Amino acid sequence: VLPSPDGPAPSVSITEIRQYLRAQDIPFHDGYSCLHTPSLFVGDRGDQPLSANAPFTLFIDKTTGSFLCTATLAEGTWQDFQANVEMRLHGVSPIPPASSEEMEEEMRQAREDARCIWERALPLWELLDEKETKETKALFGISQVTNATLKRFGVRYLRTAQSLVFPWFSPQDATLKGLKLVRVEKNGGTVTYVEETIPRFDSYRNLFGLPLIGRRDTELVLTGWELDALALHQAAGVASVALPRGTSCLPPTLLPYLEQFKRITLWLGEDLRSWEAAKLFARKLSLKRCSLVRPGNLQPRPLEALNQGLNVTKILRSALLASHKSIVSFRQLREEVFGELVNTEQVSGIKWARFPELNKLLKGHRRGELTIFTGPTGSGKTTFISEYALDLCMQGVCTLWGSFEINNVRLAKIMLTQFAGRRLEDQLELYDEWADRFEELPLYFMTFHGQQNIKTVIDTMQHAVYMYDITHVVVDNLQFMMGHEHVSVDR
């Protein structure tokens, strides 16, 4: 089971946060998605008030109240922040909220694993001979990317795994904190890129390319893929970074690192899912500073644009402002309508791979739609819906499960069995291998069971949507969630 919020996070409004900071004489200024204050964890300790001249390295998320100090990497919830302010008032040095020893050990191990792989990997231009370098570059579609660009971003190649290696360096002290490995799988005419991260998926919080950005840079291009960041820098000389999980999620812990930019252009990919993700992320980053590159024939993803010899600077200049007015004319919608006509297949939603008949009925999974499955007890609703949701989850649809009828352990067991396509109880030696693969899915579970207060459930869903960019929520089932006394006319 991936990390689930242990009950909903106590909500705090931006007004309450501002009032608290003023009451405690903590200087702050308003950023795009965070409030900036001097850090409690740096410099003078004790009961001295925080100085407005100190660098503002502590960022408080305006939506959740959680904080991150970019100077010390201390992070925690709004309650942790308040506790540290109280400690400071009593002359006690604040201590960053610690993660469990188990997590610390896991991260230490991950860093060690990353270091070993990094040392075995070679810079691409130092392979056996020029022929091998050319073949490797061609395999990944980066023949146009120069050695100077690869060197600048520190990209290496791991021969044993036939993978490109992208490093994640700490913004503080440039130590190696993790890696992403990307390899190519060819199946007939289709090429797929398989990614693996160390540390694993949910604790991999990297903005690839961030250490190369200067303090004075005010414009940034945000991409969904490391190779796109390389192409953008080479073709247009712009500051560019790649999101760790592509278009599936923009983790809120990364927002503080993006606060310095007055203008952010999102160029995430070349399909409609990238376009939907760009609109979603722009809301998190504050619409007024974001522009979006619309996917289209003459505006493919950055690497493709470089390979086709298109004018990347011109494409960036044509990016649309994310904040549009409440009333628009058809002229402004014209391009969007054309995009929908060109991509009718994608517009109709993400197709199920396992249920072709269902695609005929529902066209695919589309945001903003509610689907209700009914049937008598024991007819297989949960079994079917777990397979139906798993199908989408394996295609990168971030999914949140609210299982009010059966507990999460049993549900996860059903889903893992469906995922592996075999009876794991008869082959226990394969359990870890399948569990590791299952853990990589963007799948989250709510921890409720039985009847619940509706407001609490909705708050948890909203929290999950903000934190993990959830686009598919499953409630199983309505009757258990509402309790029997609610089964009246207005349910």
SULQUI-V133907 format. One record per run of one state. SS is the DSSP state (H for helix, E for strand, C for the rest). FROM is the first residue (numbers start at 1). LEN is the number of residues. If there is no record, write none. Layout:
BEGIN
SS,FROM,LEN ; SS,FROM,LEN
END
This chain:
BEGIN
C,1,13 ; H,14,10 ; C,24,4 ; E,28,3 ; C,31,3 ; E,34,4 ; C,38,20 ; E,58,4 ; C,62,5 ; E,67,3 ; C,70,5 ; E,75,2 ; C,77,1 ; H,78,12 ; C,90,11 ; H,101,20 ; C,121,1 ; E,122,2 ; H,124,3 ; C,127,3 ; H,130,10 ; C,140,7 ; H,147,7 ; C,154,2 ; E,156,3 ; C,159,4 ; E,163,7 ; C,170,6 ; E,176,12 ; C,188,2 ; E,190,9 ; C,199,2 ; H,201,3 ; C,204,3 ; E,207,2 ; C,209,1 ; H,210,3 ; C,213,6 ; E,219,5 ; C,224,2 ; H,226,11 ; C,237,3 ; E,240,4 ; C,244,8 ; H,252,7 ; C,259,4 ; E,263,5 ; C,268,4 ; H,272,14 ; C,286,1 ; H,287,3 ; E,290,3 ; C,293,3 ; E,296,1 ; C,297,2 ; E,299,1 ; C,300,2 ; H,302,6 ; C,308,4 ; H,312,6 ; C,318,2 ; E,320,2 ; C,322,8 ; H,330,13 ; C,343,1 ; H,344,4 ; C,348,2 ; E,350,1 ; C,351,5 ; H,356,7 ; C,363,2 ; E,365,1 ; C,366,15 ; H,381,13 ; C,394,5 ; E,399,5 ; C,404,4 ; H,408,13 ; C,421,3 ; H,424,3 ; C,427,1 ; H,428,12 ; C,440,3 ; E,443,3 ; C,446,8 ; H,454,15 ; C,469,3 ; E,472,5 ; C,477,1 ; H,478,5 ; C,483,1 ; H,484,3 ; C,487,5
END
